[in-house]
Amino acid sequence: MSRRIAAAGAIAAVALGGATALAAPASAAPAATPTAKAAPAKAAPAKPAKAAAAYNGACGTGYTVIDSRAVSNTGTVYLTYNSSLGKNCAVTIRNTTGSAVPMSVSLAVVGGDPVTDTGDYTSYAGPVYLDAAKQCVQWGGSIGVDEVSSSGHCG
C-alpha cells in the first residue's frame, strides 16, 4: 500500500470517527514499541460492616465512656463514669433504631444487687446509675436474644 493511500485512509477514518489499522513495512517500525500495561484487577467492594452503636450521651453531662462491649452485631453496652460525682452509669444502645425489641442494661457493685432497666425499646435501654467510686462494678446488657456481661471494671 502506498503512503498516499494509507494517509488518505487514515484521514477518512478520523473524519468519520472510526479507526483503521494500517500495515507498515517492518523496517518502518520503531526500535522499541511501548506496550500498554493492563490496570490491576480490582476486587469487588466488600460489604461494609455494620457500624457499632456510638455512645449517645444518655448518661448526661460529665460522664465519660470507660468501657464497652458489643452485643453480638446488634448494639453495644457502654459503661461510663463521672469523676465529679463518683458515679458509674451504663446504657445499652442498638446499632440501628427500629420497632421495639426486648432490651436490658444492668450495673452492680461486685457482690451487690444490680440496678437494671428492662423493657421493649426502639433505640436504647437505661441509663442506670450507681455510686461506685473506688469500687469494682459488673455490668452488661441485652438486645433481643443477644446478651453480654463484663468480667468487671475496677476504679
ChimeraX attribute file (.defattr): number of C-alpha atoms within 10 A of each C-alpha:
attribute: neighborCount
match mode: 1-to-1
recipient: residues
	/A:1	9
	/A:2	7
	/A:3	9
	/A:4	9
	/A:5	10
	/A:6	16
	/A:7	12
	/A:8	11
	/A:9	16
	/A:10	17
	/A:11	15
	/A:12	14
	/A:13	14
	/A:14	12
	/A:15	10
	/A:16	9
	/A:17	8
	/A:18	10
	/A:19	13
	/A:20	12
	/A:21	9
	/A:22	10
	/A:23	10
	/A:24	12
	/A:25	7
	/A:26	7
	/A:27	7
	/A:28	8
	/A:29	10
	/A:30	8
	/A:31	7
	/A:32	6
	/A:33	7
	/A:34	7
	/A:35	6
	/A:36	6
	/A:37	6
	/A:38	6
	/A:39	6
	/A:40	6
	/A:41	6
	/A:42	6
	/A:43	6
	/A:44	6
	/A:45	6
	/A:46	6
	/A:47	6
	/A:48	6
	/A:49	7
	/A:50	11
	/A:51	11
	/A:52	16
	/A:53	22
	/A:54	13
	/A:55	18
	/A:56	12
	/A:57	14
	/A:58	17
	/A:59	23
	/A:60	12
	/A:61	8
	/A:62	12
	/A:63	19
	/A:64	18
	/A:65	16
	/A:66	13
	/A:67	15
	/A:68	18
	/A:69	17
	/A:70	23
	/A:71	25
	/A:72	13
	/A:73	15
	/A:74	20
	/A:75	26
	/A:76	27
	/A:77	33
	/A:78	27
	/A:79	29
	/A:80	23
	/A:81	24
	/A:82	19
	/A:83	12
	/A:84	8
	/A:85	12
	/A:86	13
	/A:87	16
	/A:88	26
	/A:89	27
	/A:90	31
	/A:91	30
	/A:92	33
	/A:93	33
	/A:94	25
	/A:95	19
	/A:96	15
	/A:97	14
	/A:98	10
	/A:99	9
	/A:100	13
	/A:101	17
	/A:102	15
	/A:103	25
	/A:104	25
	/A:105	30
	/A:106	26
	/A:107	28
	/A:108	23
	/A:109	21
	/A:110	17
	/A:111	9
	/A:112	10
	/A:113	10
	/A:114	17
	/A:115	18
	/A:116	20
	/A:117	18
	/A:118	14
	/A:119	14
	/A:120	15
	/A:121	19
	/A:122	16
	/A:123	19
	/A:124	27
	/A:125	27
	/A:126	24
	/A:127	23
	/A:128	21
	/A:129	20
	/A:130	17
	/A:131	15
	/A:132	19
	/A:133	17
	/A:134	10
	/A:135	11
	/A:136	15
	/A:137	23
	/A:138	19
	/A:139	28
	/A:140	27
	/A:141	30
	/A:142	26
	/A:143	27
	/A:144	13
	/A:145	11
	/A:146	15
	/A:147	18
	/A:148	16
	/A:149	17
	/A:150	16
	/A:151	10
	/A:152	15
	/A:153	15
	/A:154	12
	/A:155	12
